[in-house]
Amino acid sequence: MTDDHNRDTASKAIDDHALEKTYEEAADDLVRSGRFATREDVLREGGRLVEWRELRRAERDAALARGLAQAEAGLGTPLEEVLADFEGRHKALAERRKA
């Protein structure tokens, strides 16, 4: 192994340790504040949040794929029509605010 590889590996280990300490301290702070009963509760909540985020990402990706398929099939509303509708609504709202 090269010196660069050894240095990079050691640096990563130090970075991982510092990151781990940061998370441990954050978890301890949450337990001390009474927000969570244990570090494990903090970890479980973190896992739930990751699951929720990944589910939302999968839903977003599926919706995007459906939209692209619809657009490729010629379904949907042309951009020019959407923009004209938006501009009309914006103009009407601005006029109501002036009154």
VENPE-V290194 format. One record per residue. OMEGA is omega as a letter, one per 30 degrees, with the letter a starting at -180 (999 if undefined). BURIAL is I if it has 24 or more other ideal C-beta (glycine too) atoms within 12 Angstrom, else O. D_FIRST is the distance of its C-alpha to the first C-alpha in Angstrom with 1 decimal. Layout:
BEGIN
omega:OMEGA burial:BURIAL d_first:D_FIRST
omega:OMEGA burial:BURIAL d_first:D_FIRST
END
This chain:
BEGIN
omega:a burial:O d_first:0.0
omega:l burial:O d_first:3.7
omega:l burial:O d_first:6.7
omega:a burial:O d_first:8.3
omega:l burial:O d_first:6.4
omega:a burial:O d_first:7.0
omega:l burial:O d_first:10.3
omega:l burial:O d_first:11.3
omega:l burial:O d_first:10.8
omega:l burial:O d_first:12.8
omega:l burial:O d_first:15.3
omega:l burial:O d_first:15.9
omega:l burial:O d_first:16.6
omega:l burial:O d_first:19.0
omega:l burial:O d_first:20.6
omega:l burial:O d_first:21.1
omega:l burial:O d_first:22.7
omega:l burial:O d_first:24.9
omega:l burial:O d_first:25.9
omega:l burial:O d_first:26.7
omega:l burial:O d_first:28.8
omega:l burial:O d_first:30.6
omega:l burial:O d_first:31.6
omega:l burial:O d_first:32.6
omega:l burial:O d_first:34.8
omega:l burial:O d_first:36.3
omega:l burial:I d_first:37.1
omega:l burial:O d_first:38.6
omega:l burial:O d_first:40.7
omega:l burial:O d_first:42.1
omega:l burial:O d_first:43.0
omega:a burial:O d_first:44.7
omega:a burial:O d_first:46.6
omega:a burial:O d_first:48.0
omega:l burial:O d_first:46.8
omega:a burial:O d_first:44.8
omega:a burial:O d_first:45.5
omega:l burial:O d_first:41.9
omega:l burial:O d_first:38.3
omega:l burial:O d_first:38.4
omega:l burial:O d_first:41.2
omega:a burial:I d_first:39.2
omega:l burial:O d_first:36.3
omega:l burial:O d_first:38.9
omega:l burial:O d_first:40.4
omega:l burial:O d_first:37.1
omega:l burial:O d_first:36.6
omega:l burial:O d_first:40.1
omega:l burial:O d_first:39.5
omega:l burial:O d_first:36.4
omega:a burial:O d_first:38.5
omega:a burial:O d_first:41.4
omega:a burial:O d_first:39.3
omega:l burial:O d_first:37.8
omega:l burial:O d_first:41.3
omega:l burial:O d_first:42.6
omega:l burial:O d_first:39.8
omega:l burial:O d_first:40.6
omega:l burial:O d_first:44.3
omega:l burial:O d_first:43.8
omega:l burial:O d_first:41.8
omega:l burial:O d_first:44.6
omega:l burial:O d_first:47.3
omega:l burial:O d_first:45.6
omega:l burial:O d_first:45.3
omega:l burial:O d_first:49.0
omega:l burial:O d_first:50.0
omega:l burial:O d_first:48.2
omega:l burial:O d_first:49.8
omega:l burial:O d_first:53.2
omega:l burial:O d_first:52.8
omega:l burial:O d_first:51.8
omega:l burial:O d_first:54.9
omega:l burial:O d_first:57.1
omega:l burial:O d_first:57.7
omega:a burial:O d_first:57.8
omega:l burial:O d_first:59.3
omega:a burial:O d_first:58.7
omega:a burial:O d_first:56.9
omega:l burial:O d_first:60.0
omega:l burial:O d_first:62.1
omega:l burial:O d_first:59.7
omega:l burial:O d_first:59.5
omega:l burial:O d_first:63.3
omega:l burial:O d_first:63.7
omega:a burial:O d_first:61.3
omega:l burial:O d_first:63.0
omega:l burial:O d_first:66.4
omega:a burial:O d_first:65.4
omega:l burial:O d_first:63.9
omega:l burial:O d_first:67.1
omega:l burial:O d_first:69.3
omega:l burial:O d_first:67.4
omega:l burial:O d_first:67.6
omega:l burial:O d_first:71.3
omega:a burial:O d_first:71.9
omega:l burial:O d_first:70.1
omega:a burial:O d_first:72.4
omega:999 burial:O d_first:75.5
END
